[in-house]
Amino acid sequence: MNVVLDSQPAEPGRENEDFAAAAPGGAVLLDGAGVAGAETGCVHGIAWFSSTLGGLLLGAITAQPARPLAACLADSIRAVRSLHEDTCDLTYRASPTSTVLAVRATTGTLEYLVLGDSTVLLADTDGKTAALTDQRLDDVGQRLRGPVDALPTGSPQHAAALAEYRDALTGLRNRPGGFWIAGPDPQAAEHAVTGSVPLGSLTSVTLLSDGATRFVDSFELATWQEMLRLLASAGPAELIRRVRESEAGDSEGRRWPRGKAHDDATVLHWVLP
Ligand SMILES: [Zn+2]
């Protein structure tokens, strides 16, 4: 299995809340989230949540190749819950959550699961790409975030508007009409976007957190095809370096309005034979 992977925290020395890993025939990527400044009720933290859930999920999809990815995710959410429900208060509104991507190659088929705003990028033998994302968080976000984007990133007004936006967003988490994300409740797994494509038509499968996809979908500095060419020639670390370089040139978010000047960025690029 030909996989290259890099993951960098938003700032050097800070905890990385993204997690990605691969095992023969499968891979996962998770982007952990909380509510900025809010008490999580969890003594372990967001990075623990995303890495523990990711490790269990990778094990589950590998050990039980016939079990649907969404069922494996529900099992894994339940398992993480049992690991900390005695020590932590999981009823907190800002309890740790995470996006989830999972892909698995079985006989002739690639199965995928997407929950939250991380992206699976499929490249096919005709040179076409398909970015599989879960639009719901984005849709809800667009509805709510107008006032935030009008203000310079880093200003007190921006911070206040952002806090209000995040609070409103948290209120729509794991609710009909809102968006779905992995947290304490295994039910979220039922709302994941899932599907499968013929494996023979694919040349690569790439998993990306939104800290990395911003190079294409927000900054528009490359197309998906150009990004894949960069990954093939220079690898994930170079893509993340270019993201950081672009962010540094727009630290106030005037050119590219965004919640965080920098975000944890993760890329797992799986080249198929
Ligand atoms: Zn905990």
Residues whose N, C-alpha, C, O or C-beta is under 5 A from the ligand:
A	BS01	ZN	C42 V43 H44 H84 C88
